[in-house]
Amino acid sequence: MLAYSLPSGVFGRGRMSEKRGFLRAPPEWGIEPVSEEARILRGVDFFFLWFSLGVGLLVLQAGALLIPSLTIEQAFAVSLLGSLIGSFLLALAGTIGSKHGVPTMVSLRPIFGTYGSYLATSLNFLQLIGWTAFELKVMSDSASLILGGEGLRAVWLTLFSLFVLGLALGGPLAFVRKWIERFAVWLVIASTLWITYQASAQEMSSAATGDIPITLALDLVIAMPISWMPLVSDYNRFSCKVRSGFLGTLAGYTVANTWFYFLGAVLAVISGQEFVAASILGLYLGSVALLAILVDETDNAYADVYSSALSLQNVFPKLRQWKIILAVIVVSAALAYSVPLANYEWFLLMIGASFVPLFGVVISEYFLVRRTNLGIEEFYEGAPRLVLRSIFSWLLGLLTYFAIALHAPELGASLPSFSVSLAAQYAMGRWKGVDRS
């Protein structure tokens, strides 16, 4: 990899903290490539990171959507298969960041062009505000069930928003090493084991209504890891080795996503409740277990907030991260106070529509057309302005997704749209002789 000059700072990279009297601005990890000495995260670090990001109440809530359309056996099969497919694509996309040390939106520049990456950045920024709002809502709603009721929902929303703000200002390395590995992940593992044990002791029987075709249910499961693909290199760029980053991401997210999707389906069967937090509260010591999950839920909100700032810096690199983070928290909290969870299924499917074909283009161009042969300058001053064939391939995949989702949902839209964009990008890339423009 070619050398790239970096501003001095913590670990020799990133923007150095600015001191103002007794206050020191938080360290920033901008869009510059991470230096070799800063790539310190191992495979086990990524296992814990992506396991922690793969669990949460929103994942349980998504798993509950599988019932009563599927039987409990079908729900497990769909959870496992969808998690394997989605997590493999997530880990594969993360290898670009691991190899070149660049965040996700910057990694799109050689493939879509700088202006093309701005389009993806806009969509990503919007989805991250939406995800943050959903996270804050589910945390505040769940906490109000434990203590205070509806009257304290605004108080809980404010407290969770402030806590996530503090995490986001701390930066990714402190987040992984000090928060997740030392505390959050162990708390959520213990609580989830307790919930699983309690749920497995209940009577379970379900007859599939078939309201959601099994292929569409597979789309819902794949959508969760796919939703992290626009963020994956923001964290995997700190990997000490490409292979360890890939394996840790694949294993961590597959285990978490399978476990929580299926557990959400189980909770829906045994309780009949639409809101999974209410289902958990019905279990013995359910309030304690729910509180532990809420603590870990802040990890997901952190990642959404931090990456929203990093994504926007792809377009406006001189903006300070802490200012973007603060604005995202305020907007997302306002949305969380009014957004209905009834729109959650639609939100997941729209994410799939946008980013499944986009990363079909990315994986095709990077691994099949270019065969990972990119120089660091192609992510920065050497990037083309706009690559029309990549935009066209993305559009083909997007149209395929909507056509299937609207007219033949029983086919499932994720894999066909991914395959169409991948094949189109490969065909045009080879036909043009791997042209960079």
VEXDREN-2710 file (C-alpha; in Angstrom, 1 decimal):
% VEXDREN-2710
k/r/px/py/pz
1/MET/0.0/0.0/0.0
2/LEU/1.3/3.4/-0.9
3/ALA/2.2/5.8/1.9
4/TYR/-0.2/8.6/2.7
5/SER/0.7/11.5/4.9
6/LEU/-1.5/11.9/8.0
7/PRO/-2.0/14.7/10.5
8/SER/-0.5/13.9/13.8
9/GLY/-2.7/12.7/16.7
10/VAL/-3.5/9.8/18.9
11/PHE/-1.6/6.7/17.6
12/GLY/-0.2/9.0/14.9
13/ARG/-3.4/9.4/13.0
14/GLY/-6.7/11.3/13.0
15/ARG/-7.3/14.9/14.0
16/MET/-5.5/15.8/17.2
17/SER/-7.6/16.9/20.1
18/GLU/-7.8/20.7/20.6
19/LYS/-7.3/22.0/24.1
20/ARG/-9.5/24.9/25.3
21/GLY/-8.6/25.8/28.8
22/PHE/-9.5/22.9/31.1
23/LEU/-11.5/21.2/28.3
24/ARG/-10.1/19.0/25.6
25/ALA/-12.1/18.3/22.4
26/PRO/-12.6/14.6/21.8
27/PRO/-10.1/12.9/19.4
28/GLU/-11.5/12.5/15.8
29/TRP/-11.0/9.7/13.4
30/GLY/-11.6/11.3/10.0
31/ILE/-11.7/10.0/6.5
32/GLU/-7.9/9.7/6.2
33/PRO/-6.4/6.2/5.8
34/VAL/-5.5/4.6/9.2
35/SER/-1.8/4.2/9.7
36/GLU/-0.3/0.7/10.3
37/GLU/0.5/1.4/13.9
38/ALA/-3.2/2.2/14.6
39/ARG/-4.4/-1.1/13.1
40/ILE/-4.5/-3.0/16.4
41/LEU/-7.9/-4.8/16.5
42/ARG/-7.7/-8.7/16.2
43/GLY/-10.2/-11.3/15.1
44/VAL/-11.5/-11.7/18.6
45/ASP/-12.0/-8.0/18.9
46/PHE/-14.2/-8.0/15.8
47/PHE/-16.1/-11.1/17.0
48/PHE/-17.1/-9.2/20.1
49/LEU/-17.7/-6.0/18.2
50/TRP/-20.0/-7.5/15.6
51/PHE/-21.6/-9.9/18.1
52/SER/-22.5/-6.9/20.2
53/LEU/-23.7/-4.8/17.2
54/GLY/-25.7/-7.8/16.0
55/VAL/-27.8/-8.2/19.2
56/GLY/-30.5/-5.9/20.5
57/LEU/-34.2/-5.3/21.0
58/LEU/-34.6/-4.2/17.4
59/VAL/-33.3/-7.5/16.2
60/LEU/-35.7/-9.3/18.5
61/GLN/-38.4/-7.1/17.2
62/ALA/-37.5/-8.1/13.6
63/GLY/-37.5/-11.8/14.6
64/ALA/-41.1/-11.4/16.0
65/LEU/-42.2/-10.3/12.5
66/LEU/-41.6/-13.8/11.3
67/ILE/-44.5/-15.1/13.5
68/PRO/-47.2/-16.2/12.8
69/SER/-46.4/-16.3/9.0
70/LEU/-43.8/-19.1/9.7
71/THR/-43.7/-22.0/12.0
72/ILE/-41.0/-21.9/14.7
73/GLU/-38.9/-24.5/12.7
74/GLN/-39.1/-22.4/9.6
75/ALA/-38.2/-19.3/11.6
76/PHE/-35.0/-21.0/12.8
77/ALA/-34.0/-22.1/9.3
78/VAL/-34.6/-18.6/7.9
79/SER/-32.7/-17.0/10.7
80/LEU/-29.7/-19.2/10.2
81/LEU/-29.6/-19.1/6.4
82/GLY/-30.3/-15.3/6.2
83/SER/-27.6/-14.6/8.8
84/LEU/-25.0/-16.7/7.0
85/ILE/-25.7/-15.0/3.7
86/GLY/-25.9/-11.4/5.1
87/SER/-22.9/-11.8/7.4
88/PHE/-20.7/-13.2/4.7
89/LEU/-21.5/-10.2/2.5
90/LEU/-20.9/-7.9/5.4
91/ALA/-17.5/-9.4/6.2
92/LEU/-16.5/-9.4/2.6
93/ALA/-17.3/-5.7/2.3
94/GLY/-15.3/-5.0/5.4
95/THR/-12.1/-6.4/3.9
96/ILE/-11.8/-3.3/1.7
97/GLY/-11.4/-1.2/4.9
98/SER/-9.2/-3.7/6.5
99/LYS/-6.8/-3.7/3.5
100/HIS/-6.7/0.0/2.7
101/GLY/-7.5/1.6/6.1
102/VAL/-10.4/3.7/4.7
103/PRO/-13.9/4.2/5.9
104/THR/-16.8/2.8/3.9
105/MET/-18.1/5.8/2.1
106/VAL/-14.5/6.7/1.0
107/SER/-14.1/3.1/-0.2
108/LEU/-16.9/3.7/-2.7
109/ARG/-14.9/6.4/-4.5
110/PRO/-12.8/4.3/-6.9
111/ILE/-16.0/2.3/-7.8
112/PHE/-18.7/4.9/-8.1
113/GLY/-16.5/8.0/-8.4
114/THR/-16.4/10.8/-5.9
115/TYR/-19.8/12.2/-6.9
116/GLY/-21.3/8.8/-7.0
117/SER/-20.1/8.2/-3.4
118/TYR/-21.8/11.4/-2.4
119/LEU/-25.2/9.8/-3.5
120/ALA/-24.5/6.7/-1.4
121/THR/-23.4/8.9/1.5
122/SER/-26.7/10.8/1.3
123/LEU/-28.8/7.6/1.5
124/ASN/-26.5/6.3/4.3
125/PHE/-26.8/9.4/6.3
126/LEU/-30.6/9.3/6.1
127/GLN/-30.8/5.6/7.1
128/LEU/-28.4/6.2/10.0
129/ILE/-30.7/9.0/11.4
130/GLY/-33.6/6.5/11.0
131/TRP/-31.7/3.7/12.8
132/THR/-30.7/6.0/15.6
133/ALA/-34.3/7.2/16.0
134/PHE/-35.5/3.6/16.1
135/GLU/-32.8/2.6/18.7
136/LEU/-33.6/5.5/20.9
137/LYS/-37.3/4.8/20.7
138/VAL/-37.1/1.2/21.5
139/MET/-34.7/1.9/24.5
140/SER/-36.9/4.6/25.9
141/ASP/-40.1/2.7/25.4
142/SER/-38.7/-0.4/27.0
143/ALA/-37.2/1.5/29.9
144/SER/-40.5/3.2/30.6
145/LEU/-42.2/-0.3/30.8
146/ILE/-39.7/-1.2/33.6
147/LEU/-40.0/2.1/35.5
148/GLY/-42.2/5.1/35.2
149/GLY/-44.6/4.3/32.4
150/GLU/-45.5/6.7/29.6
151/GLY/-45.0/9.7/31.9
152/LEU/-41.2/9.1/32.1
153/ARG/-40.6/8.1/28.4
154/ALA/-39.3/11.6/27.6
155/VAL/-36.9/11.4/30.6
156/TRP/-35.6/8.0/29.5
157/LEU/-35.2/9.2/25.9
158/THR/-33.1/12.2/27.1
159/LEU/-30.9/10.0/29.3
160/PHE/-30.2/7.4/26.6
161/SER/-29.5/10.2/24.1
162/LEU/-27.0/11.8/26.4
163/PHE/-25.3/8.4/27.1
164/VAL/-25.0/7.6/23.4
165/LEU/-23.6/11.1/22.8
166/GLY/-20.9/10.3/25.3
167/LEU/-20.0/7.0/23.7
168/ALA/-19.9/8.5/20.2
169/LEU/-17.5/11.3/21.3
170/GLY/-15.1/8.7/22.7
171/GLY/-14.1/7.2/19.3
172/PRO/-14.1/3.6/18.0
173/LEU/-11.0/2.0/19.7
174/ALA/-12.1/3.0/23.2
175/PHE/-15.6/1.9/22.3
176/VAL/-14.5/-1.7/21.4
177/ARG/-11.7/-2.2/23.9
178/LYS/-13.1/-0.4/27.0
179/TRP/-16.9/-0.6/26.6
180/ILE/-17.8/-3.6/24.6
181/GLU/-15.1/-6.2/25.6
182/ARG/-14.9/-5.2/29.3
183/PHE/-18.5/-4.8/30.1
184/ALA/-21.4/-4.6/27.5
185/VAL/-21.0/-7.9/25.7
186/TRP/-20.8/-10.0/28.8
187/LEU/-23.9/-8.3/30.3
188/VAL/-25.9/-9.0/27.2
189/ILE/-24.7/-12.6/26.8
190/ALA/-25.7/-13.4/30.4
191/SER/-29.1/-11.8/30.0
192/THR/-29.8/-13.4/26.7
193/LEU/-28.9/-16.8/28.0
194/TRP/-31.4/-16.3/30.8
195/ILE/-34.1/-15.2/28.4
196/THR/-33.4/-18.2/26.2
197/TYR/-33.5/-20.6/29.1
198/GLN/-36.8/-19.1/30.3
199/ALA/-38.4/-19.1/26.9
200/SER/-37.3/-22.7/26.1
201/ALA/-39.2/-23.9/29.1
202/GLN/-42.5/-22.6/27.8
203/GLU/-45.0/-24.4/25.6
204/MET/-44.4/-23.6/22.0
205/SER/-46.6/-24.5/19.0
206/SER/-47.3/-22.4/16.0
207/ALA/-49.2/-22.9/12.7
208/ALA/-47.9/-20.9/9.7
209/THR/-50.4/-18.5/8.2
210/GLY/-48.2/-17.8/5.2
211/ASP/-48.9/-14.1/5.3
212/ILE/-45.2/-13.4/4.6
213/PRO/-43.7/-15.8/2.0
214/ILE/-40.6/-17.6/3.3
215/THR/-38.4/-15.9/0.7
216/LEU/-39.6/-12.5/1.9
217/ALA/-38.9/-13.5/5.5
218/LEU/-35.4/-14.4/4.3
219/ASP/-35.1/-10.8/2.9
220/LEU/-36.0/-9.5/6.4
221/VAL/-33.2/-11.5/8.0
222/ILE/-30.6/-10.5/5.3
223/ALA/-31.6/-6.9/5.7
224/MET/-30.1/-6.6/9.2
225/PRO/-26.5/-7.4/8.3
226/ILE/-26.9/-5.6/5.0
227/SER/-27.9/-2.5/6.9
228/TRP/-24.4/-2.5/8.5
229/MET/-22.5/-2.8/5.2
230/PRO/-22.4/1.0/4.7
231/LEU/-20.7/1.2/8.2
232/VAL/-18.5/-1.9/8.3
233/SER/-15.2/-0.4/7.1
234/ASP/-15.5/2.5/9.5
235/TYR/-14.5/-0.1/12.2
236/ASN/-12.8/-2.9/10.2
237/ARG/-10.2/-0.4/9.0
238/PHE/-8.6/-0.8/12.4
239/SER/-7.9/-4.5/11.8
240/CYS/-4.3/-5.7/12.2
241/LYS/-4.9/-8.4/9.5
242/VAL/-7.5/-8.6/6.6
243/ARG/-8.2/-12.3/7.3
244/SER/-8.8/-11.9/11.0
245/GLY/-11.1/-9.0/10.4
246/PHE/-13.1/-11.0/7.9
247/LEU/-13.4/-14.1/10.1
248/GLY/-14.2/-12.2/13.3
249/THR/-16.9/-10.2/11.6
250/LEU/-18.5/-13.3/9.9
251/ALA/-18.6/-15.4/13.1
252/GLY/-19.7/-12.6/15.4
253/TYR/-22.5/-11.3/13.4
254/THR/-23.8/-14.8/12.2
255/VAL/-24.1/-16.0/15.8
256/ALA/-25.7/-12.9/17.1
257/ASN/-28.2/-12.4/14.2
258/THR/-29.3/-16.1/14.2
259/TRP/-29.7/-16.1/18.0
260/PHE/-31.7/-12.9/18.2
261/TYR/-33.9/-13.4/15.2
262/PHE/-34.9/-16.8/16.3
263/LEU/-35.3/-15.7/20.0
264/GLY/-37.6/-12.9/18.8
265/ALA/-39.7/-15.4/17.0
266/VAL/-39.9/-17.7/20.0
267/LEU/-40.9/-14.8/22.3
268/ALA/-43.7/-13.9/19.8
269/VAL/-45.0/-17.5/19.9
270/ILE/-45.0/-17.9/23.7
271/SER/-46.5/-14.5/24.5
272/GLY/-48.5/-13.4/21.6
273/GLN/-47.3/-9.9/22.3
274/GLU/-46.4/-7.6/19.4
275/PHE/-43.7/-5.7/21.4
276/VAL/-40.9/-8.0/22.4
277/ALA/-40.0/-5.9/25.5
278/ALA/-43.4/-6.7/26.9
279/SER/-42.8/-10.4/26.2
280/ILE/-39.5/-10.3/28.1
281/LEU/-41.1/-8.6/31.1
282/GLY/-43.5/-11.6/31.3
283/LEU/-40.6/-13.9/32.1
284/TYR/-39.1/-14.6/35.5
285/LEU/-36.7/-11.8/36.3
286/GLY/-37.5/-10.4/32.9
287/SER/-37.1/-6.8/34.0
288/VAL/-33.5/-7.4/35.0
289/ALA/-32.7/-9.2/31.7
290/LEU/-34.4/-6.4/29.7
291/LEU/-32.4/-3.8/31.5
292/ALA/-29.2/-5.6/30.7
293/ILE/-30.1/-5.7/27.0
294/LEU/-30.9/-2.0/27.1
295/VAL/-27.4/-1.3/28.3
296/ASP/-26.0/-3.1/25.3
297/GLU/-28.5/-1.5/22.9
298/THR/-26.5/1.7/23.3
299/ASP/-23.8/0.0/21.2
300/ASN/-26.0/0.0/18.1
301/ALA/-27.0/3.6/18.6
302/TYR/-23.4/4.6/19.1
303/ALA/-22.4/3.0/15.8
304/ASP/-25.2/4.7/13.9
305/VAL/-24.4/8.1/15.3
306/TYR/-20.6/7.8/14.9
307/SER/-20.8/6.5/11.4
308/SER/-23.3/9.2/10.4
309/ALA/-20.7/11.8/11.2
310/LEU/-17.9/9.9/9.4
311/SER/-20.2/9.4/6.4
312/LEU/-21.0/13.1/6.1
313/GLN/-17.3/13.9/6.3
314/ASN/-16.9/12.1/3.0
315/VAL/-18.7/15.0/1.5
316/PHE/-17.6/17.8/3.9
317/PRO/-14.3/16.7/5.3
318/LYS/-13.7/19.9/7.2
319/LEU/-16.8/19.5/9.4
320/ARG/-16.0/18.6/13.0
321/GLN/-17.4/15.2/14.0
322/TRP/-18.6/16.3/17.4
323/LYS/-20.8/18.9/15.8
324/ILE/-22.4/16.4/13.4
325/ILE/-22.8/13.9/16.2
326/LEU/-24.6/16.4/18.4
327/ALA/-27.0/17.4/15.5
328/VAL/-27.7/13.7/14.7
329/ILE/-28.6/13.0/18.3
330/VAL/-31.0/15.9/18.5
331/VAL/-32.8/15.1/15.3
332/SER/-33.0/11.4/16.0
333/ALA/-34.3/12.0/19.5
334/ALA/-37.0/14.2/18.1
335/LEU/-38.0/11.5/15.6
336/ALA/-37.9/8.8/18.3
337/TYR/-40.4/10.7/20.3
338/SER/-43.0/10.3/17.6
339/VAL/-42.0/7.6/15.1
340/PRO/-44.2/4.5/15.1
341/LEU/-42.6/1.0/15.3
342/ALA/-45.4/-0.1/12.9
343/ASN/-43.2/1.2/10.0
344/TYR/-40.2/-1.0/11.1
345/GLU/-40.8/-3.7/8.5
346/TRP/-41.1/-1.2/5.7
347/PHE/-37.9/0.5/6.9
348/LEU/-35.9/-2.8/6.8
349/LEU/-37.1/-3.6/3.3
350/MET/-36.2/-0.1/2.0
351/ILE/-32.7/-0.5/3.3
352/GLY/-32.4/-3.8/1.4
353/ALA/-33.6/-2.1/-1.7
354/SER/-30.9/0.5/-1.6
355/PHE/-27.8/-1.3/-0.3
356/VAL/-28.1/-4.9/-1.4
357/PRO/-27.6/-3.9/-5.1
358/LEU/-25.1/-1.2/-4.2
359/PHE/-22.8/-3.7/-2.6
360/GLY/-23.4/-6.1/-5.4
361/VAL/-21.6/-3.5/-7.5
362/VAL/-18.9/-2.9/-4.9
363/ILE/-18.1/-6.6/-4.5
364/SER/-18.1/-7.3/-8.2
365/GLU/-15.9/-4.3/-9.1
366/TYR/-13.4/-4.8/-6.2
367/PHE/-13.1/-8.6/-6.1
368/LEU/-13.9/-9.7/-9.7
369/VAL/-13.1/-6.8/-12.0
370/ARG/-10.2/-5.1/-10.2
371/ARG/-9.2/-8.2/-8.2
372/THR/-8.4/-6.0/-5.1
373/ASN/-5.8/-4.1/-7.2
374/LEU/-6.3/-0.6/-6.0
375/GLY/-3.8/2.0/-4.9
376/ILE/-4.5/4.3/-1.9
377/GLU/-4.5/7.4/-4.2
378/GLU/-7.6/6.0/-6.0
379/PHE/-9.6/6.6/-2.8
380/TYR/-8.5/10.3/-2.6
381/GLU/-7.0/12.6/-5.2
382/GLY/-6.9/9.9/-7.9
383/ALA/-10.6/9.0/-7.7
384/PRO/-12.7/9.5/-10.8
385/ARG/-15.5/12.1/-10.6
386/LEU/-18.3/9.7/-11.6
387/VAL/-18.4/6.1/-12.9
388/LEU/-21.6/5.8/-14.9
389/ARG/-21.4/2.0/-15.4
390/SER/-21.4/1.5/-11.7
391/ILE/-24.4/3.8/-11.3
392/PHE/-26.2/1.9/-14.1
393/SER/-25.5/-1.4/-12.5
394/TRP/-26.8/-0.2/-9.1
395/LEU/-29.9/1.1/-10.8
396/LEU/-30.5/-2.2/-12.5
397/GLY/-30.3/-4.0/-9.2
398/LEU/-32.5/-1.4/-7.5
399/LEU/-35.2/-1.8/-10.2
400/THR/-35.0/-5.6/-9.9
401/TYR/-35.5/-5.4/-6.1
402/PHE/-38.6/-3.2/-6.4
403/ALA/-40.1/-5.3/-9.3
404/ILE/-39.8/-8.5/-7.3
405/ALA/-40.9/-7.0/-4.0
406/LEU/-44.0/-5.4/-5.6
407/HIS/-45.1/-8.1/-8.1
408/ALA/-43.5/-11.4/-7.1
409/PRO/-42.5/-11.2/-3.4
410/GLU/-42.6/-15.0/-3.1
411/LEU/-39.3/-15.0/-5.1
412/GLY/-37.4/-12.9/-2.5
413/ALA/-35.8/-9.7/-3.8
414/SER/-32.4/-9.6/-2.0
415/LEU/-30.4/-12.3/-3.8
416/PRO/-31.8/-11.6/-7.3
417/SER/-31.1/-7.9/-7.1
418/PHE/-27.6/-8.5/-5.7
419/SER/-26.9/-10.9/-8.5
420/VAL/-28.2/-8.6/-11.2
421/SER/-26.0/-5.7/-10.1
422/LEU/-23.0/-7.9/-9.6
423/ALA/-23.3/-9.5/-13.0
424/ALA/-24.0/-6.2/-14.8
425/GLN/-20.9/-4.6/-13.2
426/TYR/-18.7/-7.5/-14.0
427/ALA/-19.9/-7.7/-17.7
428/MET/-19.4/-3.9/-18.3
429/GLY/-16.1/-3.9/-16.4
430/ARG/-14.6/-6.7/-18.5
431/TRP/-16.0/-5.3/-21.7
432/LYS/-14.4/-1.9/-21.0
433/GLY/-11.1/-3.6/-20.2
434/VAL/-11.3/-2.6/-16.5
435/ASP/-11.5/1.0/-17.4
436/ARG/-11.2/3.3/-14.3
437/SER/-13.6/6.0/-15.6
END
